[in-house]
Each structure stands twice: as structure tokens, then as C-alpha cells.
Amino acid sequence: MHDYVVVDAAHGPDVAQVATLEASSRPGEQLMAVVRRAEAEDLEQARRSLEEEALTRCKEMAAQLGLVMKPLAVRHDCKGEQLTVFFSAQERVDFRGLIRKLGHALETRVQLRQVGARDEAKLLGGIGKCGYPLCCQNFLTGFASVSIKMAKEQNLPLNPMKISGICGRLFCCLSYESKEYAATKKKMPKLRQEISTPWGKGRVIGTNLFKETVTLQFDNEVTKEIALDELIQGG
């Protein structure tokens, strides 16, 4: 009882749960033939099929009800008792009618959950501007706070188009090494500061946080890139 089996349905192999055991069928009753006990791969495929069907129906019903929302993904809970539909919308949506209609069509409990831009990207996935799969979908378990100050500390262009992901928010990766960048920047001299070096005094015209170097211009107009640990500051 309550085990899952693969049955030979009219549309092809399908997964069903055993509700009762009968020695034989009643006269004239057509029963589906049990092929075998369902395995983990069968259950996973059935779950994906159910989620895909639920998402398709949700999109259709939302359009029919005139709801301004974007259904993104559906997740079936581990107990198989509830479907959760994740969606995005610019404003609050009264989806009570949609829940009733969808739950009746799928014959299961349904809940809808509105998510923000970062969560939308995590659900849909994609390739980031770096050329790699999105961090949020690949390995991040949560979203750290990201600020424009982190971009400044890393000497990145402050153009939002260049430092924002496909979600429209600042890159999550700006926070990965933020503390290290801030610590290195504190050690760096300021622009136009005069520095004493083994090659004489020079004025700072540039810094490189990645290489931990400082570019100086000397009185003879010669410029030189020098490692930070080779400098004698304050001279």
C-alpha cells in the first residue's frame, strides 16, 4: 500500500500510487497494467512532468483571469502534498481565484509565492556576463548585501549597466572579496601623494589593487610601476 509503481496508461508509461490491492478486477472494469515498481528516476521524472504541467496551466489561467504576473517555476514538496508556484510581478496580485482554479484542476494543494529580481534569476538560471552559469543558481544559498561602495573599492566603473547582473541588481560577486579589497586599499597611498622610493621621490598617478602596485611619476617625467612593499611612504 502507498508504494509507487509504473503503469501502462493510455498515453504511455506513467507513475501511480497504490491505493488498494485487488485479487481481480470487476466485470467490465478496465484496469491499467502494472509494469514494475517505480524507481527513483521514475519518481523524479513524474515530479518534473507535474511541475511542467502545473506551470503551463498556471500561465494559461493567469492570462484568462487577467492577472498581471509572470509565473516562473513550480516546485512539488518532498511529501507530494503541495505545489508551490513562484512568480514575479510589479505590484501586489490578488491570486486567490487562481489558487482555487489551479488547485481544482491539478487536484492538489497549491500556494503562490511572489519573489524579487534576484530570486527570479536564481529560478530561471542563465549565463552571467563573466561567461559562467549564474552564481545564485550554481552555488549561492543566500543573497549577501551588495553596495556601490564595493565597486568603488575595487576600482570598477560605476556604470550600472557594467556592474549589474541579468537580474538588474549589482553583481553578487562584488561581495566575495570585498573585505580583502578594502584592506588592500587602506594600504595604498592616495593619488597625487608624494612618495619616497629607492629611486627618488615620485607622485602617485595610479594604483593597481590586483597586483598591489603603485605607479609613480618622478620629477624627470619618468613613470614607474612599483610594488607596494618596495615603497617608503611619508617621505
Secondary structure, 3 states (H helix, E strand, C coil): CCCEEEEEECCEEEEEECCCCCCCCCCCCCCCEEEEECCHHHHHHHHHHHHHHHHHHHHHHHHHCCCCCEEEEEEECCCCCEEEEEEECCCCCCCHHHHHHHHHHHCCEEEEEECCHHHHHHHHCCECCCCCECHHHHCCCCCCCCCHHHHHHCCCCCCCCCCECCCCCECHHHHCCHHHHHHHHHHCCCCCCEEEECCEEEEEEEEECCCCEEEEEECCCCEEEEEHHHCECCC
